[in-house]
Amino acid sequence: MSEWHEFFLAEAGVAAVLTGLVFIGVSINLDKIMSNPGHGLPGRALEALVLLMAVLVVTSFLLVAGQGTVLVGVEILAVGIVVWAAIVTISCSS
């Protein structure tokens, strides 16, 4: 997987930047977002943050040197299950 190193590095950087931008955008507009929770904006904002953090975590796992493909698969599966459970929880509570 060493030939994919630069791609995963770029993906991790992009995910980190986008997560930060969404976080700042949510922080700046927190009063507007929370003013009418009936529209579901708080849940959607949290879903966006969770999904971008998942990309960051997965690409960070893929950048760890010396891992076998089975271990990488297990890590990606674990992140996927956690993210799926978080998204379902957020969607059901909205």
Buried (B, 14 or more C-beta within 10 A) or exposed (E): EEEEEEEBBEBBEBBBEBBEEBBEEBEEEEEEBEEEEEEEBBBBBBBBBBBBBBBBBBBBBBBEEEBEEEEBEEBBEEBEEEBEEBBEEBEEEB
